[in-house]
Amino acid sequence: MRFQILDIVPYVQNPVTGRLVSPAERLDQTVEFARRAERLGFDAFAVGERHAGHFLSSSPTVLLGAIAAVTSTIRLQTGVTVLSVLDPVRVAEDYATIDQLSRGRLELTIGKGNEAAQFPLFGLEVDDQWELLADRYALLRRLWRETDVDWEATPYTRAQRGTTTLPRPYAGAPRVWHGSATTLASAALAARWGDPLFSANAIQPLRNYAVLVQHYRDERARHGHDPRFAYVGAGAGALFIADTTQQARELYGPVYEALVAATNVPGNNSPFRDIDHAIAEGPALVGSPQQVIDKIGRFHEALGHDLQSISLPTTLPVEQQVELVERFAAEVAPVARREFPSTLWGPGDPYALRPAVSGGVEADAAATVEAASASASGSASARRVAVAAGAVR
């Protein structure tokens, strides 16, 4: 299993203490946690995108550019890029720039977003959200893979005549994941293109997300895509680790319950209203290190995922957040890596060679896939040895 930290950069006060940092400090924290995640051995760091509500993540490209400048090995992701409200040409340009700055460390996660209020801000209709996403992604794919692109206008995209976006991606088109939270549509779109799926696994009961993931796998097989590359990522509720479950619930419970009580946003309301319910049946990673490991194991049993995303309780003082992420890296991640091995970003993954830090070179996507496929044909025992030795992260 691989691990990432996701920060959608919520900007809310601690509901118990009333503490609220400045916007500048909050953004600095995001960049600093990306640096810390790299030092602690996390595989990726993701920045969200929100255009409605109390968030500071309206410009993830700026944040990822800052992170690219202060890191050198960790992969950079989004969670999600709200492609349904964005211009595909601008997305191609902006994220290819980050891909160049990071020497091929970018992987995009796209989605329609779960904030209905964002669509009027961009002069769009919420009823068109799925068509907007599908059409704009089809164009983005071509812009990253072709030059002199001709594209006929649709109700959701402008016509393009001989369009070549610059800069080009660093070493072939970056991999694109599809975020899926509430419906089968995003899972079906990922399956159609043979892309990986990122299940939110953050608010609803686990069984609901398992349905989305199974639909993805069924549809992906129906479209004839190689099952070896059916990678799945999964989110989680907030992380809070303590020596015992009782200590964790006493320390974090009041904050969790006050935040949930204050949330009244369609699509973002958790059915897990108290900390005990969230620990027992919800997606929150709250408890002792072993309890967190066991819950990730339950996620994996239901989803079969390769990438586990964690989110920090950002209303807490940054010193507490540092302690939490350090404990996760030291006490949880090593066990989960051993128990749930994956080829993601390792032998057998077509995109493992993209970043320069992993031996990638300037090459087209086909050459990258061919090289990784050759690696995948190696012996299973050799791959197991690589995982056991910690060579695959």
DOVO-888959 format. One line per 4 residues: number of its first residue (from 1); their letters; for each residue x, y, z of N, C-alpha, C, O. Coordinates in steps of 0.05 Angstrom, whole numbers. Example, Ala and Ser with C-alpha at 12.3 -4.5 7.8 and 13.67 -1.06 7.14 Angstrom:
<pts>
1 = AS = 264/-114/156/246/-90/156/264/-66/156/285/-66/169 | 257/-45/142/273/-21/143/258/1/157/268/23/161
</pts>
This chain:
<pts>
1 = MRFQ = 17/-24/0/0/0/0/17/25/0/39/25/12 | 8/46/-13/21/71/-14/4/91/2/-19/87/8 | 17/114/10/4/133/27/7/161/18/29/169/8 | -14/177/20/-12/206/14/-26/221/36/-43/211/50
5 = ILDI = -18/247/38/-33/266/55/-49/284/36/-38/294/16 | -74/288/42/-91/306/27/-99/330/44/-108/326/67 | -95/353/33/-104/378/47/-122/393/28/-113/404/8 | -147/395/35/-166/412/19/-166/440/30/-182/457/22
9 = VPYV = -148/445/49/-144/472/61/-169/484/72/-176/507/64 | -183/470/89/-206/482/103/-197/506/120/-175/505/132 | -214/526/121/-206/550/137/-229/555/156/-246/572/151 | -228/541/178/-249/544/199/-235/545/226/-213/534/230
13 = QNPV = -248/557/245/-237/558/272/-241/532/287/-260/517/281 | -224/527/306/-228/505/324/-255/509/339/-257/529/353 | -274/491/336/-300/496/347/-301/496/378/-320/505/390 | -281/485/390/-280/484/419/-265/508/431/-274/520/450
17 = TGRL = -242/515/419/-226/537/430/-230/563/415/-223/584/426 | -242/563/391/-245/587/376/-220/596/361/-220/617/349 | -199/580/362/-173/588/350/-175/587/320/-187/569/308 | -164/608/306/-164/610/277/-138/624/269/-133/647/277
21 = VSPA = -121/610/253/-97/622/244/-103/640/220/-125/640/209 | -83/657/213/-86/674/190/-86/658/164/-75/636/164 | -97/668/142/-96/654/116/-67/648/108/-61/627/98 | -49/668/112/-21/664/104/-9/641/120/6/625/108
25 = ERLD = -14/640/146/-3/618/162/-15/591/154/-1/571/153 | -41/591/148/-54/566/140/-42/555/114/-37/531/112 | -37/573/95/-25/564/70/4/555/74/13/535/61 | 19/569/91/46/560/98/46/532/110/64/516/104
29 = QTVE = 26/526/126/24/500/138/21/478/117/33/457/119 | 6/483/96/2/464/74/29/458/61/36/434/57 | 44/478/54/70/474/41/89/460/60/104/442/52 | 89/468/86/108/455/104/101/426/109/119/409/112
33 = FARR = 75/419/109/68/391/113/75/374/89/80/350/92 | 75/386/66/85/371/42/114/365/45/123/343/38 | 130/384/54/158/379/59/162/357/80/179/340/78 | 146/359/101/148/340/123/140/312/113/153/292/120
37 = AERL = 119/311/97/110/285/86/132/272/70/136/248/71 | 147/287/54/169/276/39/190/265/57/200/243/53 | 197/280/78/218/270/97/209/245/111/226/228/118 | 183/242/116/173/219/131/168/195/113/160/174/123
41 = GFDA = 172/198/87/169/175/70/142/170/58/137/149/47 | 124/190/59/98/188/46/103/188/15/123/199/6 | 86/175/1/89/172/-28/79/196/-43/89/202/-65 | 59/210/-33/46/232/-48/35/252/-28/29/247/-5
45 = FAVG = 32/277/-39/18/298/-24/-2/310/-44/5/318/-66 | -27/313/-35/-48/323/-52/-60/348/-41/-63/352/-16 | -67/367/-59/-81/391/-52/-108/391/-64/-111/385/-88 | -129/398/-49/-156/399/-59/-161/424/-75/-144/442/-78
49 = ERHA = -186/426/-84/-195/450/-98/-224/455/-91/-241/438/-95 | -229/479/-80/-257/486/-72/-261/515/-81/-243/532/-78 | -285/521/-90/-292/548/-98/-317/558/-83/-328/579/-90 | -325/544/-63/-348/552/-46/-343/541/-18/-331/520/-15
53 = GHFL = -352/556/2/-348/547/29/-322/559/41/-309/575/28 | -316/550/65/-294/561/80/-268/545/74/-260/528/90 | -256/550/50/-232/537/42/-213/557/29/-222/578/18 | -187/551/31/-167/568/18/-154/554/-6/-131/560/-13
57 = SSSP = -168/535/-18/-157/518/-39/-168/525/-66/-170/507/-83 | -176/550/-71/-186/557/-97/-165/557/-119/-172/557/-142 | -140/558/-111/-118/559/-131/-97/537/-125/-75/543/-116 | -104/512/-129/-85/490/-122/-60/490/-139/-39/481/-130
61 = TVLL = -62/502/-163/-38/503/-180/-16/520/-167/8/513/-169 | -24/542/-155/-4/559/-141/8/544/-118/33/545/-115 | -8/531/-102/2/516/-79/20/493/-88/42/489/-76 | 13/479/-109/29/456/-118/55/467/-130/76/453/-129
65 = GAIA = 55/490/-143/80/502/-153/99/508/-130/123/503/-132 | 88/519/-108/104/524/-85/115/499/-73/139/498/-64 | 99/478/-72/108/452/-61/129/439/-79/148/428/-69 | 125/441/-105/145/430/-124/172/443/-120/193/430/-123
69 = AVTS = 172/468/-112/198/483/-109/213/474/-84/237/478/-82 | 199/463/-64/212/457/-39/214/426/-33/222/418/-12 | 206/410/-53/207/381/-51/222/370/-75/226/385/-94 | 230/345/-73/245/334/-96/237/305/-103/244/296/-125
73 = TIRL = 223/291/-86/217/263/-92/187/256/-89/178/239/-104 | 173/269/-72/145/261/-67/128/268/-91/132/289/-104 | 109/250/-97/91/256/-119/71/277/-111/63/278/-88 | 62/293/-131/43/315/-126/17/308/-139/16/301/-163
77 = QTGV = -5/310/-124/-31/303/-134/-51/325/-127/-46/344/-112 | -75/322/-138/-97/340/-132/-120/323/-120/-121/299/-124 | -138/336/-106/-159/321/-93/-184/337/-88/-190/342/-65 | -199/344/-108/-195/338/-137/-192/365/-152/-197/386/-141
81 = TVLS = -182/362/-177/-184/384/-196/-213/385/-206/-222/366/-218 | -226/407/-201/-255/409/-208/-257/416/-238/-264/438/-245 | -252/396/-255/-250/400/-283/-276/409/-296/-276/422/-316 | -298/403/-283/-325/410/-294/-329/441/-295/-345/450/-311
85 = VLDP = -314/456/-279/-317/485/-280/-293/499/-292/-291/524/-291 | -274/484/-303/-248/496/-312/-245/494/-342/-258/477/-355 | -228/511/-353/-222/511/-382/-201/490/-387/-179/491/-375 | -206/470/-403/-187/448/-408/-160/458/-418/-139/446/-412
89 = VRVA = -160/479/-434/-135/490/-445/-118/500/-422/-94/495/-420 | -131/515/-404/-116/526/-381/-107/504/-362/-85/506/-351 | -123/484/-358/-115/461/-341/-91/448/-353/-72/441/-339 | -91/443/-380/-68/430/-393/-43/447/-389/-22/436/-383
93 = EDYA = -45/473/-392/-21/491/-389/-11/491/-360/13/488/-355 | -29/497/-342/-21/501/-314/-9/475/-302/12/476/-290 | -22/453/-306/-12/428/-293/12/417/-308/29/403/-296 | 15/422/-334/40/415/-348/63/431/-337/86/421/-336
97 = TIDQ = 58/456/-330/79/473/-318/88/461/-291/112/459/-286 | 69/452/-275/76/439/-249/91/413/-255/110/406/-241 | 82/398/-275/96/373/-282/125/378/-290/143/363/-283 | 130/400/-305/157/407/-312/173/415/-287/196/406/-284
101 = LSRG = 162/432/-271/176/442/-247/183/418/-228/204/419/-215 | 166/399/-227/171/376/-209/185/353/-222/189/332/-210 | 193/356/-248/206/335/-263/190/309/-264/199/287/-260 | 164/313/-271/147/290/-276/134/278/-252/126/254/-253
105 = RLEL = 132/293/-230/120/281/-205/90/285/-203/78/276/-184 | 78/298/-223/49/304/-221/31/281/-230/37/268/-250 | 10/276/-214/-12/260/-223/-38/274/-215/-41/283/-192 | -56/278/-234/-80/293/-230/-103/275/-220/-104/252/-229
109 = TIGK = -120/285/-203/-145/272/-196/-167/291/-203/-169/313/-193 | -185/283/-222/-206/301/-231/-233/293/-220/-237/270/-211 | -252/312/-220/-279/306/-211/-296/330/-217/-287/351/-225 | -322/326/-213/-341/348/-217/-344/365/-192/-357/386/-193
113 = GNEA = -332/356/-170/-334/371/-145/-360/365/-131/-379/357/-144 | -361/369/-105/-385/364/-90/-398/388/-77/-413/386/-58 | -391/412/-88/-402/437/-78/-420/448/-100/-410/459/-120 | -446/445/-98/-465/454/-118/-462/485/-122/-468/495/-144
117 = AQFP = -454/499/-101/-453/528/-103/-431/538/-121/-431/562/-128 | -413/521/-129/-391/530/-146/-399/536/-175/-387/552/-189 | -420/522/-185/-427/524/-213/-437/552/-220/-429/563/-241 | -455/565/-205/-463/592/-212/-439/612/-212/-440/631/-227
121 = LFGL = -419/607/-196/-396/625/-196/-382/626/-223/-370/646/-230 | -384/604/-238/-371/603/-264/-391/604/-287/-384/599/-310 | -416/613/-281/-436/616/-302/-445/589/-313/-453/589/-337 | -444/568/-298/-451/541/-308/-476/531/-293/-482/540/-271
125 = EVDD = -488/511/-305/-512/498/-293/-504/472/-279/-490/456/-290 | -513/469/-254/-506/445/-239/-517/420/-253/-505/398/-250 | -539/423/-268/-550/399/-282/-532/389/-304/-535/367/-313 | -512/406/-313/-494/398/-334/-467/386/-323/-449/382/-339
129 = QWEL = -465/382/-297/-439/376/-285/-426/351/-297/-402/351/-301 | -441/330/-302/-429/306/-312/-420/309/-341/-399/299/-349 | -437/322/-357/-430/326/-385/-405/345/-388/-388/340/-404 | -405/365/-371/-382/383/-370/-356/367/-364/-336/371/-377
133 = LADR = -357/350/-344/-334/335/-336/-324/316/-358/-301/316/-365 | -343/301/-370/-335/282/-390/-324/295/-415/-304/286/-426 | -337/317/-424/-328/331/-448/-301/344/-444/-283/342/-461 | -297/357/-422/-273/372/-417/-249/353/-412/-226/359/-418
137 = YALL = -255/329/-401/-234/310/-397/-225/299/-424/-201/295/-429 | -244/293/-442/-237/283/-468/-218/302/-483/-199/294/-496 | -224/328/-480/-207/348/-493/-180/350/-479/-159/351/-492 | -180/350/-453/-154/351/-438/-136/328/-446/-112/332/-450
141 = RRLW = -147/304/-449/-131/281/-457/-117/286/-483/-93/280/-486 | -131/297/-502/-119/302/-528/-98/324/-527/-77/323/-540 | -104/345/-511/-84/367/-509/-58/358/-497/-37/369/-505 | -58/338/-479/-34/329/-467/-20/307/-484/4/302/-480
145 = RETD = -34/296/-503/-22/274/-519/-17/282/-548/-2/267/-562 | -28/304/-558/-26/311/-586/-18/341/-588/-21/357/-570 | -7/347/-611/-3/375/-619/-21/381/-642/-32/363/-655 | -25/407/-647/-43/416/-669/-71/402/-667/-81/390/-686
149 = VDWE = -83/405/-644/-108/392/-638/-131/407/-651/-134/431/-648 | -147/393/-666/-173/403/-676/-195/391/-660/-196/366/-657 | -214/407/-651/-235/398/-634/-261/414/-641/-261/438/-641 | -281/399/-648/-307/412/-654/-320/422/-629/-320/408/-608
153 = ATPY = -333/446/-630/-346/457/-607/-369/439/-599/-383/426/-615 | -374/438/-573/-397/423/-561/-411/443/-543/-401/465/-539 | -434/435/-531/-446/453/-512/-429/459/-487/-436/476/-471 | -407/443/-484/-392/445/-459/-363/453/-463/-348/458/-444
157 = TRAQ = -354/455/-488/-326/463/-494/-326/480/-520/-343/477/-537 | -306/497/-522/-302/513/-546/-287/497/-567/-274/477/-561 | -290/506/-592/-276/493/-614/-246/500/-611/-239/521/-601 | -229/481/-620/-200/486/-622/-191/481/-650/-200/462/-663
161 = RGTT = -173/498/-660/-163/495/-687/-132/495/-686/-120/516/-682 | -120/472/-690/-91/471/-690/-78/479/-664/-58/492/-664 | -90/471/-642/-81/480/-615/-59/462/-605/-62/438/-604 | -37/474/-596/-15/461/-582/-10/475/-556/-1/499/-557
165 = TLPR = -15/463/-534/-11/476/-508/18/473/-500/31/453/-505 | 28/495/-487/55/495/-477/55/505/-448/38/522/-441 | 73/494/-432/92/473/-439/79/446/-442/56/442/-434 | 94/428/-455/84/401/-457/90/387/-430/107/396/-415
169 = PYAG = 76/366/-423/82/351/-398/111/341/-399/123/339/-420 | 122/336/-376/150/330/-373/159/305/-388/179/305/-402 | 144/283/-386/152/258/-398/127/241/-405/122/220/-394 | 112/252/-424/87/239/-430/65/250/-412/70/262/-392
173 = APRV = 40/245/-420/17/255/-406/17/244/-377/20/220/-373 | 13/261/-357/10/252/-330/-13/233/-326/-33/235/-341 | -11/215/-308/-34/198/-302/-56/214/-290/-52/233/-274 | -81/207/-297/-104/220/-286/-121/200/-271/-129/179/-282
177 = WHGS = -127/206/-246/-146/191/-229/-173/204/-230/-175/228/-237 | -194/189/-224/-221/201/-223/-232/199/-195/-234/177/-184 | -239/221/-183/-250/222/-157/-279/214/-158/-295/223/-174 | -287/196/-140/-315/186/-139/-325/187/-110/-312/175/-92
181 = ATTL = -347/200/-106/-357/204/-78/-385/195/-74/-392/184/-53 | -403/200/-94/-431/195/-88/-446/180/-109/-467/168/-103 | -437/180/-134/-452/167/-156/-434/149/-172/-409/149/-169 | -446/133/-190/-431/115/-207/-418/129/-231/-401/117/-244
185 = ASAA = -426/154/-236/-417/167/-261/-387/170/-263/-375/163/-284 | -374/179/-242/-345/183/-243/-331/156/-245/-311/153/-259 | -341/136/-231/-329/109/-233/-331/98/-261/-313/86/-271 | -354/103/-274/-358/94/-302/-340/109/-321/-329/97/-340
189 = LAAR = -335/135/-316/-317/151/-333/-289/141/-331/-275/138/-351 | -280/135/-307/-253/124/-302/-250/98/-317/-230/92/-330 | -270/81/-314/-270/54/-327/-269/56/-357/-255/41/-370 | -284/75/-368/-284/78/-397/-256/84/-408/-249/72/-429
193 = WGDP = -241/101/-395/-215/108/-405/-193/90/-394/-170/92/-403 | -199/72/-376/-178/55/-365/-161/69/-345/-138/60/-340 | -171/90/-332/-156/105/-312/-161/94/-284/-180/79/-280 | -144/101/-265/-149/92/-237/-172/109/-224/-178/130/-233
197 = LFSA = -183/98/-203/-205/110/-189/-196/118/-161/-181/104/-148 | -206/141/-152/-201/150/-124/-227/152/-110/-243/171/-115 | -233/134/-92/-257/134/-76/-255/153/-52/-236/151/-37 | -274/170/-49/-272/190/-27/-271/176/0/-255/183/17
201 = NAIQ = -289/156/4/-289/141/29/-287/159/53/-272/154/72 | -303/181/53/-299/201/74/-324/207/90/-321/216/113 | -347/203/79/-372/211/93/-392/189/95/-403/184/116 | -397/175/73/-417/154/72/-407/128/86/-383/125/91
205 = PLRN = -425/110/91/-417/83/100/-399/69/80/-401/74/56 | -381/53/90/-361/39/73/-374/23/51/-364/22/28 | -397/11/56/-410/-6/36/-418/10/11/-418/-1/-11 | -425/35/15/-432/52/-8/-408/56/-27/-411/54/-51
209 = YAVL = -385/60/-15/-361/64/-32/-353/37/-45/-342/37/-67 | -357/15/-31/-351/-11/-42/-367/-16/-68/-357/-28/-86 | -392/-6/-68/-409/-9/-92/-396/7/-115/-395/-3/-138 | -387/31/-110/-375/48/-131/-350/34/-142/-345/33/-166
213 = VQHY = -333/24/-124/-308/11/-133/-314/-14/-149/-301/-19/-169 | -333/-30/-140/-340/-54/-156/-351/-48/-183/-345/-61/-203 | -367/-27/-184/-378/-18/-210/-355/-10/-229/-354/-16/-252 | -335/4/-217/-311/12/-233/-297/-12/-244/-291/-13/-268
217 = RDER = -292/-32/-227/-278/-56/-236/-294/-71/-257/-283/-80/-277 | -320/-73/-253/-336/-87/-273/-336/-73/-300/-333/-85/-321 | -340/-47/-299/-340/-31/-324/-313/-30/-337/-311/-31/-362 | -292/-29/-322/-265/-29/-333/-260/-55/-348/-249/-54/-370
221 = ARHG = -268/-77/-337/-265/-103/-350/-282/-104/-376/-273/-115/-396 | -306/-93/-374/-323/-93/-398/-311/-77/-421/-315/-84/-444 | -296/-56/-414/-283/-40/-435/-257/-53/-445/-245/-42/-463 | -249/-75/-432/-226/-89/-442/-199/-79/-433/-179/-84/-445
225 = HDPR = -198/-64/-411/-173/-53/-401/-158/-73/-384/-170/-90/-371 | -132/-71/-384/-115/-90/-369/-121/-88/-339/-117/-67/-327 | -129/-110/-326/-136/-109/-298/-112/-104/-280/-116/-96/-256 | -88/-108/-290/-64/-102/-273/-62/-73/-264/-51/-67/-243
229 = FAYV = -74/-55/-280/-71/-27/-275/-97/-14/-265/-100/10/-266 | -114/-30/-254/-139/-20/-242/-134/-11/-214/-145/-21/-195 | -117/10/-212/-110/20/-185/-133/35/-173/-149/49/-186 | -135/33/-146/-156/47/-131/-144/61/-108/-128/49/-93
233 = GAGA = -151/86/-104/-144/101/-80/-168/104/-62/-190/102/-72 | -163/110/-37/-185/114/-18/-178/135/2/-156/136/12 | -198/152/7/-194/172/28/-201/161/55/-204/137/59 | -205/179/74/-212/172/101/-222/196/115/-219/219/105
237 = GALF = -234/192/138/-241/215/155/-215/225/168/-193/216/162 | -218/243/186/-195/255/199/-179/235/215/-190/216/226 | -152/239/215/-134/222/230/-130/233/258/-125/257/262 | -132/216/278/-124/224/305/-114/199/320/-130/180/325
241 = IADT = -89/198/326/-76/175/339/-69/182/368/-57/203/373 | -75/164/386/-67/167/414/-58/140/424/-60/120/410 | -49/138/449/-39/113/459/-62/92/462/-57/68/458 | -86/102/468/-109/84/471/-133/96/457/-133/120/451
245 = TQQA = -152/79/451/-177/89/439/-191/109/457/-201/129/447 | -192/103/482/-206/121/501/-193/148/501/-207/169/502 | -166/149/501/-152/174/501/-158/190/475/-162/214/476 | -159/176/453/-164/189/427/-192/201/427/-195/224/418
249 = RELY = -212/186/436/-239/196/435/-243/220/454/-258/238/448 | -229/219/477/-232/241/496/-218/266/486/-228/288/491 | -195/263/472/-180/286/463/-193/299/437/-194/323/434 | -202/281/420/-211/291/394/-242/292/392/-252/306/375
253 = GPVY = -255/276/408/-284/274/406/-299/301/407/-316/306/389 | -293/319/426/-308/344/426/-304/361/401/-322/374/391 | -279/360/390/-274/375/365/-290/363/342/-303/377/326 | -288/336/339/-302/323/318/-332/328/319/-344/336/299
257 = EALV = -344/325/342/-373/328/345/-382/357/340/-404/362/329 | -366/376/348/-373/404/343/-371/411/314/-388/426/303 | -351/400/300/-348/405/271/-371/393/256/-383/405/238 | -378/368/263/-400/355/249/-427/370/254/-443/373/236
261 = AATN = -431/379/279/-455/393/285/-458/419/269/-480/428/263 | -435/432/262/-435/457/248/-437/454/218/-440/473/203 | -434/429/208/-434/424/179/-463/419/170/-477/402/179 | -471/436/151/-498/433/139/-496/439/109/-509/458/100
265 = VPGN = -480/424/95/-476/428/67/-486/404/52/-476/382/57 | -504/407/33/-514/384/18/-491/368/6/-474/379/-7 | -491/342/10/-470/324/-1/-447/321/18/-430/304/13 | -445/338/38/-422/337/57/-430/330/85/-414/333/104
269 = NSPF = -454/322/90/-463/316/117/-457/287/124/-465/269/109 | -443/283/146/-437/256/154/-459/244/171/-470/258/188 | -466/219/166/-486/206/183/-475/198/210/-490/190/228 | -448/200/213/-435/192/238/-433/217/256/-413/231/255
273 = RDID = -453/221/273/-455/246/287/-439/248/313/-434/270/322 | -431/225/324/-415/227/349/-390/210/345/-388/194/326 | -370/215/362/-344/203/358/-344/173/360/-330/160/346 | -361/162/378/-362/133/380/-372/120/355/-362/99/346
277 = HAIA = -393/132/343/-404/122/318/-383/124/296/-381/106/279 | -369/146/295/-349/151/274/-326/131/277/-315/121/256 | -318/124/301/-296/105/305/-306/77/298/-291/62/285 | -330/69/307/-339/42/303/-347/36/275/-341/14/265
281 = EGPA = -360/55/261/-372/48/235/-364/68/213/-368/63/189 | -354/91/220/-348/112/200/-320/110/190/-305/92/196 | -312/129/173/-286/129/160/-264/142/176/-241/142/168 | -270/153/200/-250/167/215/-228/147/225/-234/125/234
285 = LVGS = -203/156/222/-180/140/231/-172/150/259/-152/164/262 | -188/144/278/-185/154/305/-182/131/325/-199/113/325 | -160/131/340/-156/109/359/-126/104/364/-109/121/358 | -120/81/374/-92/73/378/-80/66/351/-95/62/331
289 = PQQV = -53/64/349/-41/57/323/-52/30/312/-57/28/288 | -56/10/330/-66/-15/320/-95/-13/311/-102/-26/291 | -110/4/324/-138/7/315/-139/21/287/-156/14/271 | -121/40/283/-120/53/256/-111/32/235/-122/32/213
293 = IDKI = -91/16/241/-83/-5/223/-106/-24/216/-111/-31/193 | -121/-32/237/-143/-50/233/-165/-38/215/-177/-51/199 | -170/-12/219/-190/1/203/-182/4/174/-198/0/156 | -156/10/169/-146/10/141/-149/-18/129/-155/-20/106
297 = GRFH = -145/-38/146/-149/-66/136/-178/-71/128/-183/-85/109 | -197/-59/143/-225/-62/136/-231/-47/110/-246/-56/93 | -219/-23/107/-222/-9/81/-212/-27/58/-225/-29/38 | -188/-39/63/-176/-55/41/-192/-80/35/-194/-88/12
301 = EALG = -204/-92/55/-221/-115/50/-244/-108/33/-253/-124/16 | -256/-84/37/-279/-76/21/-272/-64/-6/-287/-67/-25 | -250/-50/-7/-243/-35/-31/-220/-46/-47/-217/-41/-71 | -203/-62/-35/-179/-72/-48/-161/-50/-59/-150/-52/-80
305 = HDLQ = -159/-28/-43/-145/-5/-54/-115/-6/-51/-104/-22/-35 | -101/10/-67/-72/11/-69/-61/36/-55/-38/35/-45 | -76/57/-54/-67/82/-43/-86/92/-21/-110/95/-26 | -75/96/3/-91/106/25/-84/135/30/-61/143/34
309 = SISL = -105/152/29/-102/180/34/-110/186/63/-130/175/73 | -95/204/76/-103/213/103/-106/243/103/-93/257/88 | -124/252/121/-128/281/124/-124/288/154/-134/274/171 | -109/309/158/-103/317/186/-126/335/197/-139/349/181
313 = PTTL = -130/334/222/-150/352/235/-138/381/237/-126/388/257 | -142/396/216/-127/421/213/-136/444/231/-123/465/232 | -158/440/246/-165/460/265/-149/458/291/-149/476/307 | -135/436/294/-118/432/318/-92/448/314/-84/454/292
317 = PVEQ = -78/454/336/-52/467/334/-33/451/317/-34/426/318 | -16/464/302/1/451/283/20/431/297/28/411/285 | 27/437/322/45/418/337/31/391/341/45/370/339 | 5/391/346/-9/366/348/-11/351/322/-8/327/321
321 = QVEL = -15/366/300/-16/354/274/11/341/267/11/319/255 | 33/354/274/59/342/269/62/316/283/72/296/272 | 54/315/309/56/291/324/40/268/311/48/245/310 | 16/275/302/-1/255/289/11/243/264/11/219/261
325 = VERF = 21/260/247/32/250/222/58/234/226/63/215/212 | 73/242/246/98/227/253/91/200/264/104/180/257 | 71/198/281/63/172/292/51/154/270/57/130/269 | 36/166/252/25/150/229/48/139/213/48/115/206
329 = AAEV = 68/155/206/91/146/190/107/125/204/118/107/191 | 110/127/230/127/108/245/112/83/254/124/61/254 | 87/85/261/73/63/274/51/49/257/44/27/262 | 41/63/237/19/53/221/28/45/193/24/22/184
333 = APVA = 41/64/178/47/59/150/65/35/145/59/20/127 | 86/30/161/103/7/155/88/-20/157/93/-38/141 | 69/-22/176/54/-47/179/35/-50/155/33/-72/144 | 21/-29/147/3/-30/125/17/-36/99/6/-50/81
337 = RREF = 41/-25/95/57/-31/71/63/-61/69/61/-72/47 | 70/-72/91/76/-101/91/51/-118/86/52/-137/71 | 29/-111/99/5/-128/98/-10/-125/72/-25/-143/64 | -8/-102/59/-24/-97/35/-6/-87/12/-8/-64/4
341 = PSTL = 12/-104/1/30/-95/-19/16/-87/-45/-6/-97/-51 | 28/-69/-61/16/-60/-86/39/-54/-105/61/-47/-97 | 32/-56/-131/52/-49/-152/51/-19/-159/67/-10/-175 | 32/-4/-147/29/24/-154/56/38/-149/68/36/-128
345 = WGPG = 65/53/-170/90/68/-169/115/49/-165/136/58/-156 | 111/25/-171/133/6/-169/134/-12/-193/121/-6/-213 | 148/-35/-192/148/-54/-215/120/-61/-223/104/-69/-206 | 115/-60/-249/89/-67/-260/71/-43/-264/50/-46/-277
349 = DPYA = 78/-19/-255/62/5/-259/71/20/-283/95/28/-284 | 54/25/-303/63/39/-327/73/67/-322/89/77/-339 | 66/79/-300/74/107/-295/97/108/-275/104/130/-266 | 108/86/-267/129/86/-246/154/101/-256/169/111/-239
353 = LRPA = 159/101/-282/184/112/-292/182/142/-299/202/154/-308 | 158/154/-296/156/182/-304/174/201/-289/189/216/-302 | 174/201/-262/190/221/-249/220/217/-253/229/194/-253 | 234/238/-256/264/236/-258/275/222/-234/295/208/-236
357 = VSGG = 263/226/-210/274/215/-186/271/185/-186/285/171/-170 | 254/174/-203/251/145/-204/265/133/-229/259/110/-236 | 282/148/-241/297/138/-264/283/145/-290/292/136/-312 | 262/161/-289/248/168/-314/264/187/-331/282/201/-321
361 = VEAD = 259/187/-357/272/204/-375/251/218/-393/228/210/-393 | 259/238/-408/241/250/-427/234/230/-448/251/222/-464 | 209/221/-448/200/200/-466/170/202/-470/156/214/-453 | 160/191/-492/131/192/-495/118/170/-477/131/152/-467
365 = AAAT = 92/173/-474/78/155/-456/79/126/-465/81/108/-448 | 79/121/-491/80/94/-501/106/80/-492/105/56/-484 | 128/94/-493/154/82/-485/153/76/-455/164/56/-447 | 141/94/-440/140/90/-411/123/65/-404/131/48/-388
369 = VEAA = 100/62/-418/83/39/-413/98/13/-422/96/-7/-408 | 112/14/-444/126/-10/-454/147/-18/-434/151/-42/-428 | 162/1/-423/183/-5/-403/171/-18/-378/182/-37/-367 | 149/-5/-369/137/-16/-344/124/-43/-349/125/-60/-331
373 = SASA = 113/-48/-372/101/-74/-378/123/-95/-379/118/-118/-370 | 146/-88/-389/168/-107/-389/176/-114/-361/182/-137/-354 | 176/-93/-343/182/-98/-315/162/-116/-302/168/-133/-286 | 136/-112/-310/114/-127/-298/116/-157/-306/106/-174/-291
377 = SGSA = 129/-163/-328/131/-191/-337/153/-206/-321/156/-230/-325 | 168/-192/-304/188/-205/-288/175/-224/-268/151/-224/-265 | 192/-238/-254/181/-258/-235/167/-246/-212/175/-224/-202 | 145/-259/-203/131/-249/-180/148/-249/-155/145/-231/-138
381 = SARR = 166/-269/-153/183/-270/-129/201/-247/-128/207/-237/-106 | 211/-237/-151/229/-214/-151/214/-189/-141/225/-173/-126 | 189/-187/-150/173/-164/-141/168/-165/-111/169/-145/-97 | 163/-189/-100/158/-192/-72/183/-184/-56/182/-172/-35
385 = VAVA = 207/-192/-66/232/-185/-53/235/-155/-53/244/-143/-32 | 228/-142/-75/231/-113/-76/213/-99/-56/222/-80/-43 | 189/-109/-53/170/-97/-34/180/-102/-6/180/-83/11 | 188/-126/0/198/-133/27/222/-117/35/225/-110/58
389 = AGAV = 239/-111/15/263/-96/21/258/-66/23/276/-50/30 | 233/-57/17/227/-29/19/235/-14/-6/234/11/-6 | 242/-28/-28/250/-14/-52/226/-2/-66/229/18/-81 | 202/-13/-62/178/-3/-74/163/12/-53/155/1/-33
393 = R = 158/38/-58/143/54/-39/119/66/-53/103/80/-41
</pts>
